[in-house]
Every structure is written in C-alpha cells, then in structure tokens.
Amino acid sequence: MAEDRAAGGVRRRGFLAGAAGLAGATVLAPAAVPPAAAAAPGEVTAPDTAASLPVVSGGRARATVLWWGEGSARFAATELRDYIRRITGVRLPVRAATPPAAGSLPGAITGLVALRAGTGPSTAIPAARLTEAGRELAGAPEDSFTLLGDHRDALLTGAGDRAALYAVYALLERLGVRFFAPAFPAYEGHSEHIPTAGTLALPAVRLTDRPGWELRRQYAEEGYSHTAESLPPLLDWMAKNRLNTYVHPANYLGLGVTTYDSVRTVLRREATRRGIRIETGGHGYDSFLPPEKYPQYYTSGGPLFDIYNPEALDAYIAQVVAFLRDRPEITVFDCWPPDVGRFQQEILDRYGKPANAESVVVNKLARTLRAELPGVRVERIAYNSTIEPPDPDYASDPAVIVDFAPYSRTYDGPLDDPAVPANAGFAKALTAWRTGFRGSLAMYEYYRRYRWRSQPVHPLATIAGDVRFESQLGVNGIGMYSEPADWITYEHVQSLFAALAWDNGLDAAGYTDGYLRARFGPRAAGTLREYYDLTRTDPDTVGAAALLDRYDRAGAVLRRAAGEAGSAAARTVISRLGLGIDVARADLRIGLAPDGSAELDAAREAYRTLLLRNRFNGVVLPNVQTWLRRYGTDIPYDDAEVRQEVVDNYASPAAGFGVPGLLTLERGGAAVTLTVVAQDVDFTGHTVRWTASGPDGVRPVPASGSLRADGTRSASERVAVRATADAATGRQRITLEFRLADGTRLTPAHVDLTVE
C-alpha cells in the first residue's frame, strides 16, 4: 500500500484525519490553525508552494472541482467545494468531468473527484492519473481510496460508491478540518473544527488507504432519540468517519414506536447520496408474523413461532420477502429471534439448542433471498442463548453474516484478557464461531449501553484490546448503537470505535492524545486525560460509593479543564460533560440512600429533575431503565407508552415538564409550588404556551402562561396549587399541555399528585 510519510519516513497515526488515522500535512500556514486543531509534532505545516496546487489566493478561485461517475461522486464534489468555501470564503467552480475513455478506467472505480489548477473550461481527467490510480487500487477491497496530486491536478477516487467521498474527507482532514461529532443541535455549532485561511494550496500527495474491516456499522437499536431530523447529521458523521452501514430496526419489539418506515424517506435520500448501505430487521420474528394475527403458528406457546411447521416458516419468509421487495434500498436484513432468554421447550426438544433452531429459519431465508432478491444479505445474531455456534448438522449458510453480541460481558478488560475471567466464555465462543464458520463474522458491541443510563463510561483501552484480539481472530466487521440524546457523553467512544473499525492496527493511545489536543487544546488535553481515566470503569462491576467518588473527582477535573480550554468549542463540550457528571452523581445517590427513607425520595426527585433538565443537552437519555431509577416502580421492558412519550419529545421542536414530579396537598390547606419548565429541543428558539389542569378540587394558579426557551436556556414559571376542602383524596395527577405560538401541539407532561 502506498502511504504518505512524515519526516523520517514513518507513517503517522493519530487524530490527524478525524477517525481514520491517516497521515498527511496541513497546507495552511500555522498561524491560520487555532490551538484546538494545531498540527501534531512531526507534521509538515509549511509546504513548498512551488510544488503545490493553487486553490485559493487573493480572494479568488484558482482551481476547479471536477466530478464523474456514480455513487457519492457528485455529492463528494459539492462537499469539497463547500468546505473550501468555509475555510477561505471563496466558492470554487464545480463541473462534470469528461467521461474517461472506454477501457481507461480501472474496474474498481465507479466515481471520482478531481481538483484541477485554473478555472478554464477544460474538464478532462489526465489518462496517466487514472492509470496511476488503477495501480494504487489494484486488488484493494471496497471502500479503499487514493489521493494522487501535484501542482497541476489532484485525483480523489477509490473502489466503490463511497470511496470518492472518503477521499474528499481525507483531503479536508489534511487541510485541518476535524470531524468530531454529528451536527446535532446540542453541539450549538461545535461538532467540527474548520480552520480559516485566505490562501490555500495543496502540496503534492500520494496516499492510498484501505479499510481493516468490511462491515463498519452504526445501529439505531431502540431508537428513542433517532428522528428524521437527527438522521442527516448522523449519516454525515458516519461518512466522514468511514462507517459504511446504517442499521435501523424494522419495528423494535413489534411495538410500533421505533420503525424503519417512520424514517425511510429521509434515510433513503441521505444514505443514497453518501453511498451508505441500509440494514434493517432486528429482534423478533413476531414483528413479521405477529401471534395475534397468526395464532395457528404459535401452538408451542411462543415466543418463537412453530418453526418446525413448514407452513409457519413459509409464512414468515413470505412476509419478510414482501417487506424487502417493497423496500429495494435495503441491502442487509437482520433475521434475529425475539429478545428472550429462552426458547420454548418444544422447539428445543426438536432441535437440541437455540442456535440450531435459529439456523433453520436463517438458512431457509438466505436460500429464498438468493433466488428472489439476490442483492439482500441475511444476518443472524449470536446472542444470549445462541452465543455458541450451531451443531455441524445445522451449520450456518456461509453467505449469512453472523453478528456476535456478547451482551453480558464486562468492559473492565478485552474479551481475551485473562485478568477478566467473566469474559472467557465469550472469547471461547467467538473463537468457535471463527473456527467453524467461513462467512462474514462481525461484532455487535455495547460500548455505550442503555442500562448505564447515560453514565459517562469510556473503556478506551478495552475497545482497543478487543479490536486487536478480534482482528487477529479474523473478524471482519463491527457495529455499536448510539443515541443522539447522549452523544456528547460518548463522543470519544464513538470516535475511537469508528477509527479502529477502519484501521485495526491504529495506535489507540496516540489517537486519543491527538483527539484530546485537537478537541480541547494543548493546555486542557492532559486534564481531560484524567477525566477519561476516572470514567474508564464499567459501572456494572463497581459499587455505587466507589463510582460516586470517581465521578466526584471527574467533576472537579472538568471544572479545572474549563479554565484551560483552548476554544469556545472546547468550553461548550466540557460544560456538557460536566452536566452529564451531575446527572450521573444524582443517579448514584439513589443507590446509596436507605430504602423507604425521605433521603431516597429526595434523591429520586433530584435525579428526575436533572435528567429532564438535561435531556436535550446531548448528555443524557431518559429511557425505560431510568424510569425505575427515578420512580422506584418497575415497568415492563416493552412498555410502549413510556417509549412513545420519549420518542415524541425528541421528535418535537420543544417540550416541557413540571417540578417536582410528585405534589402532596392537604385538603383546604396551603398552596404548594409547582414549577412549569419549557425547553428548546431543536435549539432554534421557541415560545411555548402551557396550560395546567387537575382533578376536581385541585386549582393551579395561574392555570396557563407563555414561556420563551432558547437553546440550553430553558424557561420556567411558578404555579401555586391548592386542594379545596371537598377535593377527593388519594393519588391523582395534574396534566400540563404545551403548544407552540402557532398552535402546534407538543407532548403533554404529567405531575403525580397525592391529596390527603
């Protein structure tokens, strides 16, 4: 592989190229790059302008962007143009290139982008440059890309639909751009770093890079905060960080809350322009063969349909095929059984073990799709009771993707770490899969877990150790899930995960050092390293008191780092991390309070308030797991009402809630204060009108009002609530209705009420 080399001829790895670890030199004058994105030691920061391709000078365009082909090529050209404009203030011309002559283009190349010196009418790509690209990409896997240029032109291309876009982003990284996170509203414009310069020239470049793993995925999974509005920035970040597949459930748990069709329109548009693959399906054969509609196929008592019944199996497969036929954009279907700990005994009696039963379903679906929809691959999951591979008589079809999901592992060390015996069984099972299965074997990892309730957990060394072990074993893919709601809490976990998915041999410690300097500035980098060290521990393996002590110290570290931060962006992210620590500490105090005590009630209320106040700040997600924590009463994991309320709030432009969450009134007694809070969800600023209504005899004063919420600045109003002498006693509730100024109805909120 041809590689760019810094001084001394050693390929540099680190955060120089966002999440790809690419080598290269920024072409901007050092003074033009703020400290938060300054070049690392050893980078070339002053290129030889005589050997460089002029792009912008004197406030004028000096080069033209050309594009040709399919996939992401046209979009890649506009991205290059737009980022150069943001760097220099100058808009380059973009033109379609003259199609290459027949036979002159290497077969792997489906699209390209080029920068050509000058703004004249020529649109030809030099044949010699295409030939050179062909040599660089010979035998390269899909998504490999190359940058080839001198003072006359630069060619950005590669193998497959995404490669031209990857090449453009690699070039932008060489210009000092850093792609830290998706541009979610909570970042307030600080998701990326884009330097500025009046003059821009590209030095000669020869760089080819190839992916370490074939499958590099981002899952929506339960999808509480994934919306049609959050998808474009997420897919944008994925492409910039070389991830190639987005996975959205067809219908999570069959509840009708998180569904593929609810985001399909925007997903198809945004994924297609970037060449990103779309994958769907997920837990639950019953999503396609619901027992209430097909009770005749569940005589064995569920949760699996009677897979030994040919008619039932055919009915399931017919439903899946019809679903996929109507959605031709889908390239992978996740044929996963229901998310249960045990299959029913009648199925186990017939097939011996769950993995064998799963093979019966998956293999027949794979055979059917090969014949009817050959562009769609099938995936099975090795998870819980199916973590071990099937017996040889039920071997998985080699065309199937196997996703290995070590759900109950610990993150205090890599899977193969002998010092972490709890993971030994997973390492053994993964090895058994790789030994007996010839197809694509990928990891489904939980480096950000719902059950952690958005606590700041950063097992960076574990992630790096896992990838080392898995790549040596012959794994060829990885995926993990995310939620926009707490992306800031897990920003570097997501960043490192993506970097290692592309470059399995990445120096993870060096990458983290580069990330910290680029994100927070050189003064704060060391302090933030302390924060990540204090939050490396898996909270499932540490007592609440010890974890609270770590988070207390982490909060103090962040306060110190705020004074050392090198930019407004760094201060914004540090501030958000501090808010996340506040919520996590309140969470842990619940676990330390005595059962049934006033201290426990106060801790729950403090946690609830902090959780809701920060749910749109990018650091915390209220979900089913937090429900038990804040209310102390359990709900079924598949409770659709709680899930729908969370989903609706994140899909709204604004929201509101009441504090406290529980009021106690005495009939004919004094008023109790309820605070109504309005929040800006999409960070565009909103006037929110509210009304409060209670049961007969409960009077809120005032009963309505108007609040202006803007970004992180929520707004609130106090309401005096009284119970008349004839009010009914017992548990009741106050309903808070919220609307925008134009009358748009928002998600209502409720405050529990006890009248004594």
C-alpha positions in Angstrom: 0.0 0.0 0.0 1.4 3.4 -0.9 1.4 5.7 2.1 2.1 9.3 2.9 5.0 9.6 5.2 6.0 12.4 7.5 9.6 13.4 8.4 11.6 10.3 8.9 9.5 8.2 6.5 7.2 6.7 9.3 3.5 6.6 8.6 1.9 8.8 11.3 -1.2 7.5 13.1 -3.4 9.6 15.3 -6.2 12.1 15.1 -4.7 13.8 12.1 -7.5 12.5 9.9 -10.6 12.5 12.1 -11.4 8.9 12.7 -9.3 7.3 10.0 -5.7 7.8 11.4 -4.5 9.0 8.0 -1.1 10.6 7.6 -0.7 14.0 6.0 0.3 17.6 6.2 -1.9 20.6 6.7 -1.4 23.1 4.0 -2.5 26.1 6.0 0.0 28.5 7.5 0.5 27.6 11.2 -1.0 30.9 12.3 -4.2 30.0 10.5 -4.8 26.9 12.6 -6.1 27.7 16.1 -4.5 25.8 19.1 -7.5 23.4 19.3 -6.6 21.9 15.9 -2.8 22.6 15.8 -0.7 20.1 13.9 0.9 17.3 15.9 4.6 17.2 16.3 6.3 16.0 13.1 3.5 17.2 10.8 4.6 19.3 7.8 3.0 22.7 8.2 4.8 24.7 5.6 4.6 23.0 2.2 6.7 24.0 -0.7 4.3 26.4 -2.5 6.2 26.0 -5.8 5.3 22.3 -5.8 1.7 22.9 -4.6 -1.6 23.0 -6.4 -3.0 26.6 -6.0 -6.6 26.5 -4.8 -7.4 30.0 -3.5 -5.4 33.2 -3.3 -6.2 36.9 -3.4 -9.8 36.2 -2.7 -10.3 34.3 -6.0 -10.7 30.7 -7.0 -7.5 29.3 -8.6 -8.8 25.7 -9.2 -11.8 23.8 -10.4 -13.6 20.9 -8.8 -14.5 18.1 -11.3 -16.5 15.0 -10.8 -17.6 12.0 -12.7 -19.4 8.7 -12.0 -21.9 7.1 -9.7 -22.4 6.6 -6.0 -21.2 9.5 -3.9 -19.1 11.3 -6.5 -21.3 14.3 -7.2 -22.1 14.8 -3.6 -18.4 14.5 -2.8 -17.6 17.3 -5.2 -20.1 19.6 -3.6 -18.7 18.8 -0.2 -15.2 19.7 -1.3 -16.5 22.9 -2.7 -18.5 23.8 0.4 -15.7 23.1 2.9 -13.2 25.1 0.9 -15.6 28.0 0.9 -15.9 27.7 4.7 -12.2 27.7 5.0 -11.4 30.5 2.6 -14.6 32.3 1.9 -14.2 31.5 -1.8 -16.5 29.2 -3.8 -14.7 27.1 -6.4 -16.5 26.2 -9.7 -17.8 22.6 -9.9 -18.2 20.9 -13.3 -18.9 17.4 -14.5 -15.8 15.9 -15.9 -15.4 14.5 -19.4 -16.2 10.8 -19.1 -13.0 8.7 -19.2 -12.3 6.9 -22.5 -13.6 3.4 -22.7 -11.2 0.9 -21.2 -9.1 3.6 -19.5 -10.8 3.4 -16.1 -9.9 0.6 -13.6 -12.8 -1.6 -12.9 -13.0 -0.8 -9.2 -13.5 2.9 -9.7 -17.2 3.9 -10.1 -16.7 7.6 -9.4 -14.1 10.3 -8.9 -13.5 13.9 -7.8 -10.6 16.0 -9.1 -9.1 19.4 -8.4 -7.6 21.0 -11.5 -5.4 24.1 -11.4 -7.1 27.0 -13.1 -10.8 27.9 -13.7 -10.8 27.4 -17.5 -13.3 25.3 -19.4 -11.3 22.1 -19.6 -13.0 19.1 -17.9 -10.6 16.3 -18.9 -9.0 14.0 -16.3 -5.5 13.1 -17.4 -5.3 9.4 -18.5 -2.0 9.0 -16.8 -3.6 9.9 -13.5 -6.3 7.3 -13.9 -3.7 4.7 -14.8 -1.8 5.6 -11.6 -5.0 5.3 -9.5 -5.5 1.9 -11.1 -2.1 0.7 -9.9 -2.7 2.1 -6.4 -6.1 0.3 -6.1 -5.1 -3.0 -7.7 -6.6 -5.8 -5.6 -7.9 -3.3 -3.0 -11.1 -4.1 -1.2 -14.3 -2.0 -1.5 -14.0 1.5 0.2 -10.3 1.8 -0.4 -9.4 5.2 -1.6 -6.5 7.1 -3.1 -5.3 10.8 -3.2 -2.9 11.5 -6.1 -1.8 15.0 -7.0 0.9 17.5 -7.9 0.9 21.2 -8.8 -1.3 20.6 -11.8 -4.1 18.4 -10.5 -5.3 16.1 -7.7 -7.4 13.0 -8.2 -9.6 11.7 -5.4 -11.1 8.3 -6.1 -11.3 4.7 -4.9 -13.1 1.4 -5.0 -16.9 1.5 -4.8 -19.7 4.0 -4.3 -18.3 5.6 -1.1 -14.6 5.9 -2.0 -14.7 9.2 -3.7 -16.4 10.8 -0.7 -13.9 9.2 1.7 -11.1 10.6 -0.4 -12.5 14.1 -0.2 -12.9 13.9 3.6 -9.3 12.6 3.9 -8.2 15.6 1.9 -10.2 18.0 4.1 -8.6 16.5 7.1 -5.2 17.3 5.6 -6.4 20.9 5.5 -7.0 20.9 9.2 -10.8 20.1 9.3 -11.8 17.8 12.2 -15.0 15.8 12.2 -15.6 15.3 15.9 -19.4 14.5 16.0 -22.7 14.8 14.2 -24.0 18.3 14.0 -26.8 17.6 16.5 -28.5 20.8 17.9 -27.0 20.3 21.4 -23.5 21.0 20.0 -24.5 24.5 19.0 -22.3 24.5 16.0 -19.3 22.9 17.8 -19.4 19.4 16.3 -16.5 20.1 13.9 -13.4 22.3 13.6 -12.9 24.2 10.3 -9.8 26.4 10.2 -9.7 29.6 8.2 -7.2 30.9 5.7 -7.1 33.5 2.9 -4.6 31.4 0.8 -4.9 27.7 0.2 -2.6 25.4 -1.8 -2.3 21.6 -1.8 1.2 20.0 -1.7 1.9 17.0 -3.8 0.2 14.0 -2.4 0.3 10.2 -2.8 -1.9 8.5 -0.3 -3.8 5.2 -0.5 -5.7 3.7 2.4 -7.7 0.6 2.8 -10.3 -0.5 5.4 -9.3 -3.0 8.0 -12.9 -4.4 8.2 -15.6 -4.9 5.6 -18.6 -4.1 7.9 -18.4 -0.8 9.8 -21.9 -0.1 11.2 -23.9 2.3 13.3 -27.1 0.9 14.9 -30.1 3.0 16.0 -31.2 0.0 18.1 -34.0 1.1 20.4 -34.1 4.5 18.7 -35.5 6.7 21.5 -33.9 9.9 20.1 -33.3 8.9 16.5 -35.6 11.0 14.4 -36.0 12.1 10.8 -34.2 15.3 11.8 -31.3 13.6 13.6 -30.6 11.2 10.7 -28.9 13.6 8.2 -26.2 14.7 10.7 -25.6 11.2 11.9 -25.2 9.8 8.4 -23.0 12.8 7.6 -20.7 11.9 10.5 -20.7 8.2 9.5 -19.4 9.0 6.1 -16.7 11.4 7.4 -15.6 8.6 9.8 -15.6 5.8 7.2 -18.5 3.9 8.5 -20.5 2.3 5.7 -23.7 0.8 7.0 -26.6 2.3 9.0 -28.9 -0.1 10.8 -32.5 0.8 11.8 -35.0 -1.7 13.3 -37.9 -2.6 11.2 -40.2 -2.4 14.2 -38.4 -2.6 17.6 -40.0 -5.2 19.8 -43.1 -5.0 17.5 -44.3 -2.0 19.4 -44.8 0.3 16.5 -42.7 3.0 18.3 -39.3 2.8 16.6 -39.9 1.7 13.0 -38.0 1.7 9.7 -40.8 3.2 7.8 -41.0 6.3 10.0 -37.6 7.4 8.8 -37.5 5.7 5.4 -37.9 8.7 3.2 -35.1 10.8 4.8 -32.9 7.7 5.3 -33.0 6.7 1.6 -32.2 10.2 0.5 -29.3 10.8 2.8 -27.8 7.3 2.7 -28.0 7.2 -1.1 -26.1 10.5 -1.7 -23.3 9.2 0.5 -23.4 5.6 -0.7 -24.1 4.3 2.8 -25.7 0.8 3.0 -29.1 0.4 4.7 -29.8 -2.5 7.0 -33.0 -3.3 8.9 -34.8 -6.1 10.7 -33.9 -6.8 14.3 -35.2 -8.8 17.2 -38.4 -10.6 16.8 -39.7 -12.9 14.1 -43.0 -11.9 15.5 -42.7 -8.4 14.0 -43.4 -10.1 10.7 -45.6 -12.9 11.9 -47.5 -11.4 14.9 -49.1 -14.1 17.1 -52.3 -12.1 17.5 -52.8 -12.3 13.7 -51.4 -15.8 13.2 -52.3 -17.7 16.4 -52.2 -21.0 14.4 -48.4 -20.7 14.1 -47.8 -20.4 17.9 -49.2 -23.7 19.2 -45.9 -24.3 21.0 -46.6 -21.4 23.3 -44.3 -18.7 21.9 -42.2 -16.5 21.9 -41.0 -18.2 18.7 -43.4 -19.3 16.0 -43.6 -23.0 15.4 -40.5 -23.0 13.1 -40.8 -26.8 12.7 -44.2 -26.2 10.9 -43.4 -25.7 7.2 -46.5 -23.6 6.7 -45.4 -21.3 9.6 -41.9 -21.0 8.3 -43.0 -20.3 4.8 -45.5 -17.6 6.1 -42.7 -15.8 8.0 -40.4 -15.9 5.0 -43.1 -14.7 2.6 -43.7 -11.7 4.9 -40.0 -10.8 5.0 -39.6 -11.1 1.2 -42.7 -8.9 0.6 -41.3 -6.3 3.1 -37.9 -6.3 1.3 -39.4 -6.3 -2.2 -41.3 -3.1 -1.4 -38.1 -1.5 0.0 -35.3 -2.1 -2.6 -32.9 0.2 -0.8 -32.3 -2.4 1.9 -29.1 -4.4 1.5 -29.0 -6.5 4.7 -31.8 -8.0 6.7 -31.3 -8.9 10.4 -33.1 -12.2 10.9 -33.0 -12.2 14.7 -35.2 -14.2 17.1 -37.1 -12.4 19.8 -35.1 -10.8 22.5 -35.7 -13.5 25.1 -33.6 -15.6 27.4 -35.1 -18.9 26.5 -36.8 -20.6 23.5 -39.8 -22.7 24.3 -39.2 -26.3 25.2 -41.0 -27.9 22.2 -38.5 -26.2 19.8 -35.5 -27.2 22.0 -36.8 -30.8 22.1 -36.8 -30.8 18.3 -33.5 -29.0 17.5 -31.4 -29.6 20.6 -30.3 -26.0 21.2 -31.3 -22.5 20.2 -28.6 -21.9 17.7 -29.7 -24.9 15.7 -33.3 -23.6 15.7 -32.1 -20.2 14.5 -30.2 -21.8 11.7 -33.4 -23.4 10.4 -35.0 -20.0 9.9 -31.9 -18.1 8.8 -30.7 -20.6 6.2 -34.0 -21.0 4.5 -34.5 -17.3 4.3 -31.0 -16.9 2.9 -31.8 -19.5 0.2 -35.0 -17.8 -0.7 -33.5 -14.4 -1.0 -30.6 -15.7 -3.1 -33.3 -16.8 -5.6 -35.7 -13.9 -5.3 -33.8 -10.9 -4.1 -30.1 -11.6 -4.6 -29.0 -8.1 -3.6 -30.0 -8.7 0.0 -27.8 -10.4 2.6 -29.2 -12.1 5.7 -27.7 -11.7 9.2 -28.1 -13.8 12.2 -27.2 -12.9 15.8 -25.0 -14.9 18.2 -26.6 -13.6 21.4 -27.6 -14.9 24.9 -28.8 -18.5 24.4 -27.5 -18.5 20.8 -24.0 -17.2 21.6 -22.5 -20.7 20.8 -22.4 -21.8 17.2 -24.9 -24.4 15.9 -24.0 -28.1 15.6 -22.5 -29.2 12.3 -25.8 -30.6 11.0 -27.2 -27.1 11.4 -24.2 -25.1 10.2 -24.9 -21.5 9.2 -25.0 -20.7 5.5 -21.6 -19.1 4.7 -23.4 -16.3 2.8 -25.0 -15.2 6.1 -23.5 -12.5 8.2 -23.1 -13.6 11.9 -23.2 -10.7 14.4 -21.6 -11.8 17.7 -23.2 -9.9 20.6 -21.6 -10.5 24.0 -24.3 -8.8 25.9 -23.4 -9.8 29.5 -19.7 -9.3 29.1 -17.7 -6.9 31.3 -15.8 -3.9 30.0 -13.0 -3.8 32.6 -10.8 -5.5 30.0 -10.8 -7.0 26.5 -12.5 -10.3 25.7 -9.3 -12.3 25.7 -7.8 -10.7 28.9 -7.0 -13.5 31.4 -7.4 -11.0 34.2 -11.1 -10.7 33.4 -12.4 -14.3 33.7 -16.0 -13.1 33.2 -15.3 -12.7 29.5 -13.5 -16.0 29.0 -16.7 -17.8 27.8 -17.3 -15.1 25.1 -13.8 -15.3 23.8 -14.1 -19.1 23.6 -17.5 -18.8 21.8 -16.2 -16.2 19.3 -13.2 -18.4 18.6 -15.5 -21.4 18.0 -17.6 -19.3 15.5 -14.5 -18.3 13.6 -13.1 -21.8 13.5 -16.3 -23.4 12.2 -17.8 -20.6 10.1 -16.4 -19.4 6.7 -18.6 -16.4 6.2 -18.6 -12.8 7.5 -18.3 -12.7 11.3 -18.8 -9.3 12.9 -19.1 -7.8 16.4 -22.1 -6.2 17.8 -20.7 -4.3 20.8 -22.1 -2.4 23.7 -19.5 0.3 24.3 -22.5 2.6 25.1 -25.2 0.8 27.0 -28.8 1.6 27.7 -28.5 0.0 31.1 -25.7 2.5 32.0 -28.4 5.2 32.0 -26.0 7.7 30.2 -23.4 7.5 32.9 -20.0 8.6 31.5 -18.3 5.3 30.7 -15.2 5.3 28.5 -13.5 1.9 28.3 -11.0 3.1 25.7 -8.2 0.6 26.4 -10.8 -2.2 26.4 -12.1 -1.1 23.0 -8.5 -1.1 21.5 -7.8 -4.5 23.1 -11.0 -6.0 21.7 -10.2 -4.9 18.2 -6.7 -6.3 18.4 -8.0 -9.7 19.5 -10.8 -9.8 17.0 -8.8 -8.7 14.0 -6.2 -11.4 14.8 -9.0 -13.9 15.0 -10.3 -13.0 11.6 -13.4 -11.0 12.5 -14.2 -8.6 9.6 -16.8 -6.1 11.0 -18.1 -4.2 14.0 -21.1 -2.2 15.0 -22.4 -0.4 18.0 -25.5 1.6 18.8 -25.9 5.2 19.6 -28.5 7.8 20.7 -28.3 11.4 19.6 -29.6 12.3 23.1 -26.3 11.4 24.9 -23.8 11.6 22.0 -21.6 14.2 23.8 -21.2 11.8 26.8 -19.9 9.1 24.4 -18.3 11.3 21.8 -14.8 9.9 22.0 -16.0 6.3 22.4 -17.8 6.7 19.1 -14.8 8.4 17.6 -12.3 5.7 18.6 -14.7 2.9 17.7 -15.0 4.3 14.1 -11.3 4.8 13.8 -10.5 1.3 14.8 -13.2 -0.2 12.6 -11.2 1.4 9.6 -7.7 0.9 10.9 -7.5 -2.2 13.2 -3.8 -1.5 13.8 -4.3 2.1 15.0 -2.3 3.3 17.9 -5.3 3.9 20.1 -3.4 5.7 22.8 -1.8 8.0 20.3 -5.1 8.6 18.6 -6.6 9.6 22.0 -3.8 12.0 22.6 -4.4 13.6 19.2 -8.1 13.8 19.8 -7.7 15.5 23.2 -5.3 18.1 21.8 -7.5 18.8 18.8 -10.8 18.8 20.7 -9.8 20.7 23.9 -6.4 22.4 23.1 -2.9 21.5 24.4 -3.4 23.0 27.9 -6.6 21.1 28.6 -5.6 17.9 26.9 -3.7 16.5 30.0 -6.6 17.4 32.3 -9.2 15.8 30.1 -7.0 12.6 30.0 -7.6 12.5 33.8 -11.3 12.7 33.2 -11.3 9.8 30.7 -9.2 7.7 33.2 -11.6 8.4 36.0 -14.5 7.3 33.8 -13.0 4.2 32.2 -14.7 1.8 34.7 -17.6 -0.5 33.8 -20.3 0.7 36.3 -21.7 -2.8 36.5 -18.6 -4.0 38.2 -18.1 -1.2 40.8 -20.1 -0.3 43.9 -22.1 2.9 44.0 -19.9 4.5 46.6 -16.7 3.9 44.7 -18.2 5.0 41.5 -19.6 8.2 43.1 -16.1 9.0 44.3 -14.8 8.6 40.8 -17.5 10.9 39.4 -16.9 13.5 42.1 -13.3 13.6 41.2 -14.2 13.7 37.4 -16.4 16.7 38.0 -13.6 18.5 39.7 -11.3 17.7 36.8 -13.8 19.1 34.3 -14.1 22.3 36.3 -10.3 22.7 36.1 -10.3 21.9 32.4 -12.9 24.6 31.7 -10.3 27.2 32.7 -7.7 25.6 30.4 -9.9 25.1 27.3 -8.4 26.4 24.1 -11.7 27.5 22.4 -15.4 28.2 22.7 -16.0 24.7 21.2 -13.8 23.1 23.9 -15.6 25.0 26.7 -19.0 24.0 25.3 -18.2 20.3 25.3 -16.5 20.4 28.7 -19.6 22.2 30.1 -21.9 19.5 28.7 -19.6 16.7 30.1 -20.0 18.4 33.5 -23.8 18.4 33.2 -23.6 14.7 32.5 -21.5 14.1 35.6 -24.1 16.0 37.6 -26.8 13.6 36.4 -24.7 10.6 37.0 -23.9 11.6 40.6 -27.6 12.2 41.3 -28.3 8.7 39.9 -25.7 7.1 42.2 -27.1 8.9 45.3 -30.3 7.0 44.8 -28.4 3.7 45.2 -26.8 4.9 48.4 -30.0 6.1 50.1 -31.7 3.8 52.6 -34.9 2.1 51.3 -38.1 3.8 52.2 -36.3 6.9 53.6 -37.0 10.6 53.0 -33.4 10.7 51.7 -34.3 8.2 49.0 -37.4 10.3 47.9 -35.3 13.4 47.8 -32.6 11.7 45.7 -35.2 10.3 43.2 -36.7 13.8 42.8 -33.3 15.4 42.3 -32.3 12.8 39.8 -35.6 13.2 37.9 -35.2 17.0 37.7 -31.6 16.8 36.5 -32.5 14.1 34.0 -35.3 16.1 32.4 -33.5 19.4 32.5 -30.6 17.9 30.6 -32.4 15.5 28.2 -31.8 17.8 25.2 -28.3 19.0 26.1 -26.6 16.0 24.4 -25.6 14.2 27.6 -28.5 12.1 28.9 -31.3 9.9 27.6 -34.5 9.2 29.7 -35.5 5.7 28.8 -37.1 2.6 30.4 -34.0 2.0 32.6 -34.2 5.5 34.0 -37.9 5.1 34.8 -37.2 2.6 37.6 -34.4 4.7 38.8 -36.4 7.9 39.1 -39.8 6.5 40.2 -38.8 3.3 42.1 -41.6 1.3 40.4 -40.9 -1.2 37.7 -42.4 -1.3 34.3 -42.3 -3.9 31.6 -39.3 -3.5 29.3 -41.7 -3.5 26.3 -43.8 -0.7 27.7 -44.9 1.2 24.6 -46.4 4.2 26.4 -43.2 5.2 28.1 -41.2 4.7 25.0 -43.6 6.6 22.8 -43.5 9.6 25.2 -39.7 9.8 25.0 -39.8 9.4 21.2 -42.4 12.0 20.8 -40.5 14.5 22.8 -37.3 14.1 20.8 -39.3 14.5 17.6 -40.8 17.8 18.7 -39.3 21.2 18.4 -39.9 22.0 22.0 -41.0 20.3 25.2 -41.9 20.8 28.8 -42.3 19.2 32.3 -43.2 20.0 35.8 -41.1 20.2 39.0 -41.5 18.4 41.4 -42.7 15.2 39.9 -44.9 14.5 42.9 -47.0 17.0 44.9 -48.7 16.4 48.2 -51.6 18.6 49.0 -53.8 18.9 52.1 -57.5 19.5 51.6 -58.2 23.1 52.4 -54.5 23.6 53.2 -51.8 25.9 52.0 -50.7 26.1 48.4 -47.7 24.1 47.1 -45.4 25.4 44.4 -45.2 23.6 41.0 -42.7 24.9 38.5 -43.6 24.6 34.9 -40.5 24.3 32.6 -40.3 24.8 28.8 -37.3 23.5 26.8 -35.9 24.1 23.3 -35.4 20.7 21.7 -34.1 21.7 18.2 -32.1 24.8 19.5 -33.9 27.2 17.2 -35.8 29.1 20.0 -39.5 28.7 20.7 -42.3 30.4 22.6 -44.2 27.7 24.4 -47.7 28.2 25.8 -48.8 26.0 28.6 -51.9 25.1 30.5 -52.3 23.1 33.7 -55.4 21.1 34.7 -56.1 18.9 37.6 -58.9 16.9 39.0 -61.9 18.4 40.6 -61.0 20.4 43.7 -57.3 21.0 42.7 -56.7 24.5 41.5 -53.4 25.6 39.8 -52.9 29.4 39.8 -52.1 30.6 37.2 -53.5 27.9 35.1 -51.8 29.0 31.9 -48.9 31.0 30.7 -46.2 31.6 28.0 -42.5 30.8 28.2 -39.6 31.5 25.8 -37.0 28.7 25.6 -33.8 29.2 23.6 -31.0 26.5 23.4 -29.8 25.4 26.8 -31.7 28.3 28.3 -35.0 26.8 29.4 -37.7 29.0 30.9 -39.9 28.4 33.9 -42.9 29.8 35.8 -44.1 29.0 39.3 -47.7 27.9 39.9 -49.5 27.8 43.2 -51.5 24.6 43.6 -54.2 24.2 46.2 -56.7 21.5 47.1 -60.2 22.6 48.2 -61.8 21.2 51.3 -64.0 19.0 49.2 -61.3 17.6 46.9 -61.1 13.8 46.6 -58.3 12.2 48.5 -55.8 9.8 47.1 -53.4 9.5 44.1 -54.2 11.7 41.1 -52.3 13.7 38.5 -52.0 17.2 37.0 -51.7 17.4 33.2 -49.5 20.0 31.6 -50.4 20.8 28.0 -47.8 22.5 25.8 -48.2 24.3 22.4 -46.1 26.5 20.2 -47.2 30.0 19.5 -48.7 28.8 16.1 -50.9 26.3 17.9 -48.7 23.2 17.2 -49.4 20.7 20.0 -46.4 19.3 21.9 -46.1 16.3 24.0 -48.1 16.7 27.3 -46.4 16.0 30.7 -47.9 14.8 34.0 -47.2 15.5 37.6 -48.3 13.0 40.2 -50.5 14.3 43.0 -51.5 13.0 46.4 -54.4 14.7 48.2 -54.5 14.0 51.9 
